[in-house]
Amino acid sequence: LRMCSGCGEMKPKAQLMRVVRSSDGEISLDLSGRKNGRGAYVCRNIDCLKKARKSRRIERSFEMSIPDEIYDRMEEEFSENER
């Protein structure tokens, strides 16, 4: 189980989207769940993403700022999954 950065609920890894900070400091989405690096998880729910973004929980867990492109890409992934 992993904790969502938005709602704080513990859920199976497969139900969450992972954001990764690699050892060289690059932030990216990990759609496979297997990339190397420190991960933070968010429910596949737009509301949880908004909560995590507003509270800056992902940024705090990585101890660095997250580019807006990452959040925008996550929103795109969520909207594609809803279709």
Residue pairs with C-beta under 8 A, 6 or more apart in sequence:
1 10
1 11
1 12
1 13
2 10
2 11
2 12
2 13
2 16
2 41
3 9
3 10
3 11
3 41
4 10
4 11
4 16
4 41
4 42
4 43
4 48
4 52
5 40
5 41
5 42
5 48
5 52
5 57
5 58
5 61
6 42
6 43
6 45
6 47
6 48
6 49
6 50
6 51
6 52
6 55
6 57
7 43
7 45
7 47
7 48
7 51
9 43
11 43
13 33
13 41
14 33
15 43
15 44
16 41
16 42
16 43
16 44
17 29
17 31
17 41
17 42
17 43
17 44
17 74
17 77
17 78
18 29
18 30
18 31
18 33
18 35
18 39
18 40
18 41
19 27
19 28
19 29
19 30
19 39
19 40
19 41
19 42
19 58
19 66
19 70
19 74
20 27
20 28
20 29
20 30
20 35
20 36
20 37
20 38
20 39
21 27
21 37
21 38
21 39
21 62
21 64
22 28
22 35
22 36
22 37
23 36
23 37
25 64
27 62
27 64
27 66
27 67
27 70
28 35
28 70
29 70
29 73
29 74
29 77
30 39
31 77
38 61
38 62
40 57
40 58
40 61
40 62
42 48
42 49
42 52
42 58
42 74
43 49
44 77
44 78
44 81
45 78
46 75
46 78
46 79
49 71
49 74
49 75
49 78
52 58
53 71
58 66
59 65
59 66
